[in-house]
């Protein structure tokens, strides 16, 4: 199965990120990135993933974590980082 964020999911993410900025306990923290799980694609970022990453986590130091679980319950993981020129590695 594949799942994409709906417009209301994206708005909920924005609301959550904005709420954290006004919460005294969370205000001192910054999100370091986000993660996504791909059961079929492996350790890749799709075009939709890259759009979400660039839109909501645009800082050069923020990361994306991709998880690829298998049927045995194990998972592989890969981190994606931005190069100085903005390319993802």
KELUMZA-646480 format. One record per residue: residue number from 1; residue in one letter; x, y, z of N, C-alpha, C in turn. Coordinates in steps of 0.1 Angstrom, whole numbers. Last residue first. Layout:
BEGIN
 num residu  n.c1  n.c2  n.c3 ca.c1 ca.c2 ca.c3  c.c1  c.c2  c.c3
 NUM      A     X     Y     Z     X     Y     Z     X     Y     Z
...
//
This chain:
BEGIN
 num residu  n.c1  n.c2  n.c3 ca.c1 ca.c2 ca.c3  c.c1  c.c2  c.c3
  89      X   220   140    -6   229   129    -7   224   119     3
  88      X   206   166   -26   204   156   -15   214   145   -17
  87      X   219   199   -32   216   185   -36   214   176   -24
  86      X   228   223   -22   214   220   -20   210   206   -25
  85      X   255   227   -21   248   233   -32   233   230   -32
  84      X   262   213     2   263   228     2   255   234    -9
  83      X   237   187     5   251   192     2   250   207     3
  82      X   216   174    30   218   183    19   233   187    17
  81      X   210   139    35   215   152    39   216   161    27
  80      X   193   110    46   195   119    35   199   133    40
  79      X   199    78    59   198    92    61   201   100    48
  78      X   182    47    60   192    56    53   188    70    56
  77      X   178    14    72   176    28    73   186    36    65
  76      X   159   -17    73   171    -9    69   168     6    70
  75      X   145   -39    96   144   -27    88   158   -22    84
  74      X   127   -69   104   139   -61   104   137   -49    95
  73      X   105   -84   100   104   -74   111   117   -66   113
  72      X   103   -98    78   108  -105    90   108   -96   102
  71      X    96   -82    57    86   -90    62    90   -98    75
  70      X   112   -50    64   109   -62    56   100   -71    63
  69      X   112   -14    61   110   -26    68   108   -38    59
  68      X   131    12    56   126     2    47   124   -11    55
  67      X   131    47    62   131    33    68   125    24    58
  66      X   149    76    60   140    66    52   142    53    59
  65      X   151   107    72   154    93    75   144    85    68
  64      X   166   138    65   154   129    62   159   115    65
  63      X   176   168    83   178   155    76   165   148    73
  62      X   190   201    83   179   192    86   181   179    77
  61      X   209   220    75   213   210    85   202   199    88
  60      X   196   238    59   206   230    53   211   218    63
  59      X   160   238    62   173   242    67   184   233    62
  58      X   134   230    55   143   235    45   157   239    49
  57      X   111   213    60   123   211    67   135   217    58
  56      X    89   218    43    87   219    58   100   218    66
  55      X    99   217    16    89   227    20    89   229    36
  54      X   118   196    14   122   210    11   112   220    16
  53      X   101   174    22   114   178    29   118   192    27
  52      X    81   175     3    78   177    17    90   181    25
  51      X    97   170   -20    89   182   -19    85   185    -5
  50      X   107   145   -14   116   156   -16   109   170   -15
  49      X    84   130   -14    92   131    -2   101   143    -3
  48      X    76   132   -41    67   138   -31    75   139   -17
  47      X    97   118   -53    95   133   -56    87   139   -45
  46      X   111    97   -27   103   100   -39   102   115   -42
  45      X   142    85   -16   132    96   -14   124    98   -27
  44      X   149    52    -7   149    63   -17   139    73   -12
  43      X   153    23     1   159    35     7   161    46    -3
  42      X   123     8   -11   136     7    -6   140    21     0
  41      X    96     6   -19   106    13   -27   120    12   -23
  40      X    80    -8    -1    83   -14   -14    94    -7   -21
  39      X    77     6    23    77    -8    23    81   -15    10
  38      X    92    33    36    88    28    23    89    13    23
  37      X    86    59    59    88    45    57    83    41    43
  36      X   103    88    69    93    82    61    96    67    60
  35      X   110   116    91   112   103    86   100    98    78
  34      X   128   148    95   116   139    95   119   125    90
  33      X   146   172   114   141   166   102   129   158   103
  32      X   150   184   138   162   181   130   158   175   116
  31      X   131   211   151   131   198   145   143   195   136
  30      X   144   226   180   141   227   166   141   213   160
  29      X   136   241   212   140   230   204   137   233   189
  28      X   125   261   226   139   261   226   144   249   217
  27      X    97   255   225   103   267   218   118   267   217
  26      X    88   236   242    93   232   229   100   243   221
  25      X    80   250   265    89   239   266    95   234   253
  24      X    63   270   254    75   274   261    85   262   263
  23      X    50   270   222    50   262   235    63   265   242
  22      X    54   281   198    47   289   208    47   282   222
  21      X    65   262   182    72   275   183    66   283   194
  20      X    45   242   182    58   240   189    66   253   191
  19      X    27   253   165    24   252   179    36   249   187
  18      X    40   250   140    38   263   145    35   263   160
  17      X    40   222   137    52   229   138    51   243   143
  16      X    12   218   137    20   212   148    33   219   149
  15      X     4   232   114    -1   235   127     7   230   139
  14      X    18   217    95    21   231    97    16   235   111
  13      X     4   192    99    19   193   101    23   207   103
  12      X   -21   200    91   -19   195   105    -4   195   108
  11      X   -17   205    64   -21   216    73   -19   212    87
  10      X   -11   178    56    -1   189    55    -4   201    64
   9      X   -36   167    61   -25   162    68   -13   172    67
   8      X   -52   181    42   -54   183    57   -43   178    65
   7      X   -41   172    19   -40   186    22   -42   189    37
   6      X   -25   140    27   -36   148    21   -33   163    24
   5      X     3   122    19    -3   131    28   -14   139    21
   4      X    -1    88     8     3   102     6    -4   111    15
   3      X     8    55     8     1    65    15     7    79    12
   2      X     4    23    -6    10    36    -6     2    46     1
   1      X     8   -12     0     0     0     0     9    13     0
//
